[in-house]
Amino acid sequence: MLESIRANANAARAKATAASIDGKLDDAGADMQTLVKDAQSLLTAAASLTGTKADELRERGMRMLDAALGKGSQYKDQAMVKGKELAQSADVYVKDNPWRTVAVAAGAGLLLGVLLGRK
């Protein structure tokens, strides 16, 4: 009974973490698209200008691109941490429920074999 409760808690934690990662990836994608579009418009405007105004726009565009790279690095680091947490929880689940894991893997293999065997 205790193992079942622990397994359910680990599964729920893994699902919540996966949903959190999906949400953050969507946010990261939207942030990156916005930053790139803004930088493109600034650089396009700067291409038609000369002098100090063009230099100012180019500088602002470079700052935006640097911010995009910084956010990308931050999201990458967060994804690495969450991935390690998911791997750890999966490892604990497999160690707590070895026969259930074997049964699920066998079922998935059988299903995949049937689907691929039809073609």
Rosetta constraint file for C-alpha pairs under 8 A:
AtomPair CA 1 CA 5 HARMONIC 6.35 0.50
AtomPair CA 2 CA 6 HARMONIC 6.13 0.50
AtomPair CA 3 CA 7 HARMONIC 5.97 0.50
AtomPair CA 3 CA 96 HARMONIC 6.96 0.50
AtomPair CA 3 CA 97 HARMONIC 7.97 0.50
AtomPair CA 4 CA 8 HARMONIC 6.11 0.50
AtomPair CA 5 CA 9 HARMONIC 6.13 0.50
AtomPair CA 6 CA 10 HARMONIC 6.15 0.50
AtomPair CA 7 CA 11 HARMONIC 6.11 0.50
AtomPair CA 7 CA 93 HARMONIC 6.13 0.50
AtomPair CA 7 CA 96 HARMONIC 7.34 0.50
AtomPair CA 7 CA 97 HARMONIC 7.61 0.50
AtomPair CA 8 CA 12 HARMONIC 6.08 0.50
AtomPair CA 9 CA 13 HARMONIC 6.10 0.50
AtomPair CA 10 CA 14 HARMONIC 6.12 0.50
AtomPair CA 10 CA 89 HARMONIC 6.37 0.50
AtomPair CA 10 CA 90 HARMONIC 7.99 0.50
AtomPair CA 10 CA 93 HARMONIC 6.74 0.50
AtomPair CA 11 CA 15 HARMONIC 6.24 0.50
AtomPair CA 11 CA 93 HARMONIC 7.87 0.50
AtomPair CA 12 CA 16 HARMONIC 6.18 0.50
AtomPair CA 13 CA 17 HARMONIC 6.11 0.50
AtomPair CA 14 CA 18 HARMONIC 6.10 0.50
AtomPair CA 14 CA 86 HARMONIC 6.15 0.50
AtomPair CA 14 CA 89 HARMONIC 6.89 0.50
AtomPair CA 14 CA 90 HARMONIC 7.88 0.50
AtomPair CA 15 CA 19 HARMONIC 6.16 0.50
AtomPair CA 16 CA 20 HARMONIC 6.14 0.50
AtomPair CA 17 CA 21 HARMONIC 6.19 0.50
AtomPair CA 17 CA 82 HARMONIC 7.28 0.50
AtomPair CA 17 CA 86 HARMONIC 7.43 0.50
AtomPair CA 18 CA 22 HARMONIC 6.22 0.50
AtomPair CA 19 CA 23 HARMONIC 6.23 0.50
AtomPair CA 20 CA 24 HARMONIC 6.23 0.50
AtomPair CA 21 CA 25 HARMONIC 6.05 0.50
AtomPair CA 21 CA 79 HARMONIC 7.11 0.50
AtomPair CA 21 CA 82 HARMONIC 7.45 0.50
AtomPair CA 22 CA 26 HARMONIC 6.24 0.50
AtomPair CA 23 CA 27 HARMONIC 6.24 0.50
AtomPair CA 24 CA 28 HARMONIC 5.97 0.50
AtomPair CA 24 CA 75 HARMONIC 7.91 0.50
AtomPair CA 25 CA 29 HARMONIC 6.08 0.50
AtomPair CA 25 CA 75 HARMONIC 7.85 0.50
AtomPair CA 26 CA 30 HARMONIC 6.24 0.50
AtomPair CA 27 CA 31 HARMONIC 6.09 0.50
AtomPair CA 28 CA 32 HARMONIC 6.05 0.50
AtomPair CA 28 CA 71 HARMONIC 7.75 0.50
AtomPair CA 28 CA 72 HARMONIC 7.43 0.50
AtomPair CA 28 CA 75 HARMONIC 7.09 0.50
AtomPair CA 29 CA 33 HARMONIC 6.17 0.50
AtomPair CA 30 CA 34 HARMONIC 6.19 0.50
AtomPair CA 31 CA 35 HARMONIC 6.14 0.50
AtomPair CA 31 CA 68 HARMONIC 7.88 0.50
AtomPair CA 32 CA 36 HARMONIC 6.04 0.50
AtomPair CA 32 CA 68 HARMONIC 6.05 0.50
AtomPair CA 32 CA 72 HARMONIC 7.85 0.50
AtomPair CA 33 CA 37 HARMONIC 6.06 0.50
AtomPair CA 34 CA 38 HARMONIC 6.14 0.50
AtomPair CA 35 CA 39 HARMONIC 6.06 0.50
AtomPair CA 35 CA 64 HARMONIC 6.34 0.50
AtomPair CA 35 CA 65 HARMONIC 7.04 0.50
AtomPair CA 35 CA 68 HARMONIC 6.32 0.50
AtomPair CA 36 CA 40 HARMONIC 6.00 0.50
AtomPair CA 36 CA 64 HARMONIC 7.88 0.50
AtomPair CA 36 CA 65 HARMONIC 7.05 0.50
AtomPair CA 36 CA 68 HARMONIC 7.68 0.50
AtomPair CA 37 CA 41 HARMONIC 6.22 0.50
AtomPair CA 38 CA 42 HARMONIC 6.19 0.50
AtomPair CA 38 CA 61 HARMONIC 7.74 0.50
AtomPair CA 38 CA 64 HARMONIC 7.83 0.50
AtomPair CA 39 CA 43 HARMONIC 6.06 0.50
AtomPair CA 39 CA 61 HARMONIC 4.83 0.50
AtomPair CA 39 CA 62 HARMONIC 7.55 0.50
AtomPair CA 39 CA 64 HARMONIC 6.18 0.50
AtomPair CA 39 CA 65 HARMONIC 6.69 0.50
AtomPair CA 40 CA 44 HARMONIC 5.99 0.50
AtomPair CA 40 CA 61 HARMONIC 7.69 0.50
AtomPair CA 41 CA 45 HARMONIC 6.12 0.50
AtomPair CA 42 CA 46 HARMONIC 6.03 0.50
AtomPair CA 42 CA 57 HARMONIC 6.03 0.50
AtomPair CA 42 CA 58 HARMONIC 7.08 0.50
AtomPair CA 42 CA 60 HARMONIC 7.67 0.50
AtomPair CA 42 CA 61 HARMONIC 5.85 0.50
AtomPair CA 43 CA 47 HARMONIC 6.08 0.50
AtomPair CA 43 CA 57 HARMONIC 6.89 0.50
AtomPair CA 43 CA 58 HARMONIC 6.04 0.50
AtomPair CA 43 CA 61 HARMONIC 6.27 0.50
AtomPair CA 44 CA 48 HARMONIC 7.01 0.50
AtomPair CA 45 CA 49 HARMONIC 6.78 0.50
AtomPair CA 45 CA 54 HARMONIC 7.92 0.50
AtomPair CA 45 CA 57 HARMONIC 7.67 0.50
AtomPair CA 46 CA 50 HARMONIC 7.42 0.50
AtomPair CA 46 CA 53 HARMONIC 7.63 0.50
AtomPair CA 46 CA 54 HARMONIC 4.67 0.50
AtomPair CA 46 CA 55 HARMONIC 7.47 0.50
AtomPair CA 46 CA 57 HARMONIC 5.61 0.50
AtomPair CA 46 CA 58 HARMONIC 6.15 0.50
AtomPair CA 47 CA 54 HARMONIC 7.19 0.50
AtomPair CA 48 CA 54 HARMONIC 7.96 0.50
AtomPair CA 49 CA 53 HARMONIC 6.89 0.50
AtomPair CA 49 CA 54 HARMONIC 5.12 0.50
AtomPair CA 50 CA 54 HARMONIC 5.05 0.50
AtomPair CA 50 CA 55 HARMONIC 7.55 0.50
AtomPair CA 51 CA 55 HARMONIC 6.42 0.50
AtomPair CA 52 CA 56 HARMONIC 6.02 0.50
AtomPair CA 53 CA 57 HARMONIC 6.23 0.50
AtomPair CA 54 CA 58 HARMONIC 6.09 0.50
AtomPair CA 55 CA 59 HARMONIC 6.05 0.50
AtomPair CA 56 CA 60 HARMONIC 6.22 0.50
AtomPair CA 57 CA 61 HARMONIC 6.11 0.50
AtomPair CA 58 CA 62 HARMONIC 6.15 0.50
AtomPair CA 59 CA 63 HARMONIC 6.27 0.50
AtomPair CA 60 CA 64 HARMONIC 6.31 0.50
AtomPair CA 61 CA 65 HARMONIC 6.29 0.50
AtomPair CA 62 CA 66 HARMONIC 6.09 0.50
AtomPair CA 63 CA 67 HARMONIC 6.14 0.50
AtomPair CA 64 CA 68 HARMONIC 6.23 0.50
AtomPair CA 65 CA 69 HARMONIC 6.26 0.50
AtomPair CA 66 CA 70 HARMONIC 6.15 0.50
AtomPair CA 67 CA 71 HARMONIC 6.14 0.50
AtomPair CA 68 CA 72 HARMONIC 6.09 0.50
AtomPair CA 69 CA 73 HARMONIC 6.19 0.50
AtomPair CA 70 CA 74 HARMONIC 6.19 0.50
AtomPair CA 71 CA 75 HARMONIC 6.11 0.50
AtomPair CA 72 CA 76 HARMONIC 6.08 0.50
AtomPair CA 73 CA 77 HARMONIC 6.23 0.50
AtomPair CA 74 CA 78 HARMONIC 6.30 0.50
AtomPair CA 75 CA 79 HARMONIC 6.03 0.50
AtomPair CA 76 CA 80 HARMONIC 6.21 0.50
AtomPair CA 77 CA 81 HARMONIC 6.38 0.50
AtomPair CA 78 CA 82 HARMONIC 6.18 0.50
AtomPair CA 79 CA 83 HARMONIC 5.87 0.50
AtomPair CA 80 CA 84 HARMONIC 6.21 0.50
AtomPair CA 81 CA 85 HARMONIC 6.31 0.50
AtomPair CA 82 CA 86 HARMONIC 6.14 0.50
AtomPair CA 83 CA 87 HARMONIC 6.12 0.50
AtomPair CA 84 CA 88 HARMONIC 6.11 0.50
AtomPair CA 85 CA 89 HARMONIC 6.21 0.50
AtomPair CA 86 CA 90 HARMONIC 6.06 0.50
AtomPair CA 87 CA 91 HARMONIC 6.06 0.50
AtomPair CA 88 CA 92 HARMONIC 6.25 0.50
AtomPair CA 89 CA 93 HARMONIC 6.13 0.50
AtomPair CA 90 CA 94 HARMONIC 6.12 0.50
AtomPair CA 91 CA 95 HARMONIC 6.18 0.50
AtomPair CA 92 CA 96 HARMONIC 6.07 0.50
AtomPair CA 93 CA 97 HARMONIC 5.94 0.50
AtomPair CA 94 CA 98 HARMONIC 5.26 0.50
AtomPair CA 94 CA 101 HARMONIC 6.09 0.50
AtomPair CA 97 CA 101 HARMONIC 6.18 0.50
AtomPair CA 98 CA 102 HARMONIC 6.24 0.50
AtomPair CA 99 CA 103 HARMONIC 6.13 0.50
AtomPair CA 100 CA 104 HARMONIC 6.19 0.50
AtomPair CA 101 CA 105 HARMONIC 6.12 0.50
AtomPair CA 102 CA 106 HARMONIC 6.02 0.50
AtomPair CA 103 CA 107 HARMONIC 6.06 0.50
AtomPair CA 104 CA 108 HARMONIC 6.10 0.50
AtomPair CA 105 CA 109 HARMONIC 6.08 0.50
AtomPair CA 106 CA 110 HARMONIC 6.06 0.50
AtomPair CA 107 CA 111 HARMONIC 6.10 0.50
AtomPair CA 108 CA 112 HARMONIC 6.05 0.50
AtomPair CA 109 CA 113 HARMONIC 5.96 0.50
AtomPair CA 110 CA 114 HARMONIC 6.17 0.50
AtomPair CA 111 CA 115 HARMONIC 6.21 0.50
AtomPair CA 112 CA 116 HARMONIC 6.03 0.50
AtomPair CA 113 CA 117 HARMONIC 5.75 0.50
AtomPair CA 114 CA 118 HARMONIC 6.45 0.50
AtomPair CA 115 CA 119 HARMONIC 7.56 0.50
